[in-house]
Amino acid sequence: MRILGLDLGSKTLGVAISDELGWTAQGIETIKINEENRDYNLKRLSEIIHEHGVEKIVLGMPKNMNGTIGPRAEASQKFAEMLTKKYQLPVILWDERLTTMAAERMLISADVSRKKRKQVIDKMAAVMILQGYLDSLN
């Protein structure tokens, strides 16, 4: 069963996919979106879902450090509802506190340039979100 991991930002959507056994997460791409116009580039997301035979989606939910729900988490909840209606797949909201910062630290320690970090940070965060979910299953 393939599981899709998503990290929703205001300008991009990081995408990761699990292996068929559900053990590891690999980054696929970063999709450009326009959250203001509610253009989430669902056409490209649909292609990925069909291409990989996705059966479940894990979407990062950026709760505040005290566990409360802020504007970014509310945006994730609305996006999850949209995904559920469009794809008829289960959507799991996964606590992603600090994943983007952890991904950035990992890229900095790997000596990735600032320009390249900006291009892959959301994809790396999606990998970390999905891998955290996969690890919780095993």
N, C-alpha and C positions, 0 to 999 in steps of 0.2 A: 504494500500500500504506500503510495507516494503522498507526502504531506508537503504543503506549500507554506513557507514562512514569509511574512511580510512585515516591513517596518515602514509605517506611514509617516512621511514628513509633510511639510507644507508645499514643497516643490518637487519632491521625488518620492518614489516608492521602491524601497529595497526589496529584492526578491531572492529567496533561497528555496531549495528543494531538498527533500530527503532522498536517501537511497531507497531501493525497493524494500529493504528489510527494516527501515525506520531506525537505523543506528546513527547515521551521520548526515550532517547538513552541508550542502555546497551552495555557494553564491551563484546566482545565474546572471542577474543584471540589475541595473538601476533604471527604473522607468520614470521619465519626466511626467509630471502631473501639473494641473493648475487647480489648486484647491478652491480658489476664489470662485471660479466658474463651474466648480464641481465636475471638472473634466479629469477623471482619474485614469484615463487611457485604458478603459476596460477592454477595448479591442485587443490590445497587446496582452493584457492579463488573461483574457479568454484563450488566446493562442497558446500561452504557456500552460494553462490548466489542461487543455485538450491534448497538447503535445506530450505531456508527461503523465497523463491519466491521474490527475490529482483527485484524491478522495476526501481530503480534509484540509482546512486552512488554519494556520496559527498566526494571529495578528497581534503585534506588540501593542500593549496598552500602557502608556507612560503615566503611571500614577505619580502623585507627589510623594516626596520622601516620607511624609507622615501617613501615607496610605489613602489620602483623599483623592477625589477625582477633579482634575482641572480641565481647562479648555482643550488641551491636546488629547486627553483621555476621552473626553466627550466626542471629539472628532473621530477617534478610533471606534467608539461605540456606534456612531452613525454609519461609518464605513463598513463595519461588521454587519450591520443590518442590511445594507445595500448588497454586500457580497452574498449573504444568505439568500436573499430574494432572487438575485440574478443567477446564481450557480446551483442553488438547491443542495449545497454542501454544508456540513457542520463547520462553524467558525468558532475557534477557541480564542478568547482574549487572554493573552499571556503577559503577566507583569514584566515590563521591560525596563524597570528603573536602572539607570546607569549603563545600559548596554551600548549606547552611542559613545559615551565617554570611554568605556572599556575598549570598544573597537578602535577609537582614535588613539588610545595609549598603545594598543598592540601595533597599529600601523606606524606610529612614531618610533617605537622600539625597533621596528623592522626597517627604519630609515627610509620610509616612503615619503616622497616630496609632498609639500602642502597641496599642490595642484592635484596630484594623483589621489591623495587622501580624500579630497573633496568629491572626487568622482566615484570612489568606492565605499565611502563610509556607511551609507545606508544599506548597501548590499552586505557589508560585514556585520552590521547591526542585525539584519534579517537572519544571517547565519547564526549569530549568537542567540537570538530569540528562539529560532527553531531548534537549535542544539540543546538549549535549556529545557524545552518541552520534551524532546526525544529522551534526554537523560532522565527526566522525571518518570517516564514510562517504564524504564528498565531498572 
